[in-house]
Amino acid sequence: MNRHERRSAAKKQKQQRLTPMQAFKLAIELHQQQRLEEAEKVYRSLLDLQPKHPDALHYYGVLLHQIGQSEQAIAYIKQALVIVPDYLDALNNLGNVLKETGDMQGAVDVYRQVLNLSPNHAGVHNNLGAVLRHLGAYQESISLLTKALALSPNNPDVLQNLGNSYRANGDYQQAIDAYRQSLAIKPQQKTIYQRLWRLLLATGQQEASQEVLKQWVAVDPNNHIAQHHFLAHTGYTPERASEDYIQETFDRFAASFDNVLDRLEYRAPSLVGQAVAKLFSESEKLACVLDAGCGTGLSGISLRAYTDKLIGVDLSQGMLNKAQQRKIYDELVKADLVKYLSSYTHLFNLIISADTLVYFGALEAFLQAASQALTTKGALVFTLEKHDAENGFQLNYHGRYAHTPRYVTDCLVNAGFELHVMETVILRKEMGEPVVGIVVTAICK
Ligand SMILES: C[S@@+](CC[C@H](N)C(=O)[O-])C[C@H]1O[C@@H](n2cnc3c(N)ncnc32)[C@H](O)[C@@H]1O
């Protein structure tokens, strides 16, 4: 037996000599110190001796969820509840595990059980309120969270949750107030700043939104999203959004992108699809087509029919994973689209880019690279947001660029394109207002 084996055998012997009460205390201590492997061993040996120890079953279940074994976790916590049906903490934790594994309705049922047993449990009012928001029951969510706040005044987590539910219900000013109160109590809650800033902007409170942006950058100086928007507010216009900003924004957005954009009446993919249909027939079967900034693949759906080889390129792995699930691309590449295009010559018959060049101010580098990567007479179809001021492009407060038709036309001509069509369109809605853009079709000379 080597030294290590002797030490662990001694430890085991010592554990075996502990009374069940001492063993449970030790397991909880280790658990609280996040020494999960050691805690797991102690829970296990305790449960070997006392398989119906309700607390050990409950907390071992909680630990299993923490290490990703959520199904087993649920089974253990349920065993604890068979032994002690009114075990409030176990019920609450069961609700939490169900919620985190996506079983929202299951979580609601369990939280309601807790409230029947303990009608003034602030934590469960808070938890139930949050889950009901996920299920779209905003009014009930708000009233539960209001009660949670009455039971636990000035609780920053409850205030944050309440802000989220007000926001989901369209009660923007109440959401702003709740977020502000929450931050006043706990300024380090980094995630609130972005929501608060957006709401202030959307409700026309520009000065206040700038203040929040400053606070956000101060609290979270390495956050690329905060930095990007801060630049937009200061009036400084970088040539394009940083790769870090794009990745962070879209990796976070990927899961909800399709649903959110659907609610915003997003039309860029269908507008691009219509422009492509005017140029090509599906029977032509183009040799190679690129979806530049493919995102979750909404534009790829209509492109698939035109080609035997459809490639998507995007900077966000989260978005690419969603696109992969559609099974419509022959290749998906994680790269900056300008760098990607620069490495090909005369390859693509068609390049489309829907709602992606809005993250570029200067278009020269992209158009040069696209012109090189397209075959002669190859087509480029893209959308942009439109503005009519003096400058060729501007970075708007919401973080996307807008371009003048004049600038776009000049850049196209300089890069060797012939402008075929430029149509003014509504791309989508933003806070209920239409976003005006252009759909551009250009042919490589
Ligand atoms: C608003 S989404 C549009 C996605 C898709 N084209 C659509 O219409 O549904 C913009 C996408 O462009 C990608 N993107 C932005 N800048 C990029 C760049 N420089 N290189 C590659 N992808 C980029 C983002 O990651 C995001 O997936």
The ligand as an SDF file (V2000), in Angstrom:
LIG
                    3D

 27 29  0  0  0  0  0  0  0  0999 V2000
  -28.8860   39.6950  -37.1300 C   0  0  0  0  0  0  0  0  0  0  0  0
  -28.0380   38.2110  -37.4250 S   0  0  0  0  0  0  0  0  0  0  0  0
  -28.6790   37.7410  -39.0080 C   0  0  0  0  0  0  0  0  0  0  0  0
  -28.5270   36.2740  -39.2580 C   0  0  0  0  0  0  0  0  0  0  0  0
  -29.1100   35.7770  -40.5700 C   0  0  0  0  0  0  0  0  0  0  0  0
  -28.4170   36.3100  -41.7010 N   0  0  0  0  0  0  0  0  0  0  0  0
  -30.5840   36.1040  -40.6140 C   0  0  0  0  0  0  0  0  0  0  0  0
  -30.9710   36.9620  -41.3900 O   0  0  0  0  0  0  0  0  0  0  0  0
  -31.3400   35.5070  -39.8570 O   0  0  0  0  0  0  0  0  0  0  0  0
  -26.4100   38.7470  -37.8180 C   0  0  0  0  0  0  0  0  0  0  0  0
  -25.4140   37.5860  -37.8880 C   0  0  0  0  0  0  0  0  0  0  0  0
  -24.2160   38.0630  -38.4650 O   0  0  0  0  0  0  0  0  0  0  0  0
  -23.1260   37.4920  -37.7930 C   0  0  0  0  0  0  0  0  0  0  0  0
  -21.9860   38.4010  -37.9870 N   0  0  0  0  0  0  0  0  0  0  0  0
  -21.8940   39.7110  -37.7050 C   0  0  0  0  0  0  0  0  0  0  0  0
  -20.7030   40.1980  -38.0710 N   0  0  0  0  0  0  0  0  0  0  0  0
  -20.0220   39.1680  -38.6280 C   0  0  0  0  0  0  0  0  0  0  0  0
  -18.7320   39.0310  -39.2000 C   0  0  0  0  0  0  0  0  0  0  0  0
  -17.8900   40.0620  -39.2530 N   0  0  0  0  0  0  0  0  0  0  0  0
  -18.3580   37.8220  -39.6780 N   0  0  0  0  0  0  0  0  0  0  0  0
  -19.1960   36.7490  -39.6030 C   0  0  0  0  0  0  0  0  0  0  0  0
  -20.4290   36.8240  -39.0650 N   0  0  0  0  0  0  0  0  0  0  0  0
  -20.8360   38.0050  -38.5770 C   0  0  0  0  0  0  0  0  0  0  0  0
  -23.6050   37.4020  -36.3590 C   0  0  0  0  0  0  0  0  0  0  0  0
  -22.8650   36.4770  -35.6090 O   0  0  0  0  0  0  0  0  0  0  0  0
  -25.0590   37.0030  -36.5550 C   0  0  0  0  0  0  0  0  0  0  0  0
  -25.2080   35.6190  -36.5920 O   0  0  0  0  0  0  0  0  0  0  0  0
  1  2  1  0
  2  3  1  0
  2 10  1  0
  3  4  1  0
  4  5  1  0
  5  6  1  0
  5  7  1  0
  7  8  2  0
  7  9  1  0
 10 11  1  0
 11 12  1  0
 11 26  1  0
 12 13  1  0
 13 14  1  0
 13 24  1  0
 14 15  1  0
 14 23  1  0
 15 16  2  0
 16 17  1  0
 17 18  1  0
 17 23  2  0
 18 19  1  0
 18 20  2  0
 20 21  1  0
 21 22  2  0
 22 23  1  0
 24 25  1  0
 24 26  1  0
 26 27  1  0
M  CHG  2   2   1   9  -1
M  END
$$$$
